[in-house]
């Protein structure tokens, strides 16, 4: 039970409250890189005593900053054995999916779900209506062209 307690009350699990949705500009200001690419793999690892999900992204385009050909983007939460930590606001990605990811130091995804956009037919979108914001909660999905993200992320 002590391990589970550390996971539930660790410092990263409490980082899910945001005052307002981050704009693309705010996300890029907090990022080292912004990449578009395909999700190659998902895994869970332990970082500082808590499970983290790590997505390996095959970069098709670096929209901001210098990116390696494969970028690892991580967020708190995941399954280790029979124990699962679910962090409110965490992104959900699927292997093979195209995505745009805002990545900060140590490979952390900026703003949890805010920093992961799903890409379909050249349009990147995110739906933050499930996240709890103090103000300006979005009513539904937001969509951007890759060109818009590239221009806003400068």
Residue, then its C-alpha position, 0 to 999 in steps of 0.5 A: x500500500x505505501x507504493x500506491x499512496x506515493x502514486x496517488x499523492x506524489x507531486x505530479x498527480x496534483x498538477x492537473x488544475x489549470x486556470x484557463x486553457x493554454x493557447x497555442x502560443x502559451x503551449x509553445x512558450x512552455x515548450x522546447x519543441x513542437x513536433x508533428x508525427x506518428x505514434x510509434x509506441x506507448x509504454x509505462x515507466x516509473x519516474x520518481x516513484x510514479x507511473x508515467x506514460x511515454x509515447x515514442x513519436x516518429x517526427x514528420x515535421x518539427x514545428x518549433x525547436x530542434x527535434x530528433x527523428x524520434x521524440x519521447x513525450x511523457x505524462x503522469x499516469x499509466x499501468x504498472x502490473x495490476x495498479x493503474x494511476x489515472x491522472x485527470x486531464x491526461x492525453x490519450x494516444x493510440x499507436x499509429x495515430x498522427x499527432x502534434x505534441x508540445x514537449x518541454x524539458x525532460x520530455x514532459x508533455x506541456x499542459x497534459x491533454x492541452x499539449x497533444x493534438x490529434x491530426x486527421x486529414x491535415x487538421x490538428x484538433x483537441x477537445x478540452x471540454x472534459x478538463x476542469x478549468x477555473x475560467x474560459x472552459x472550452x465548449x467543444x473541440x478546437x481545430x487548427x491547420x498544421x500551418x496555423x500551429x507552425x505560425x503560432x508556435x514561433 
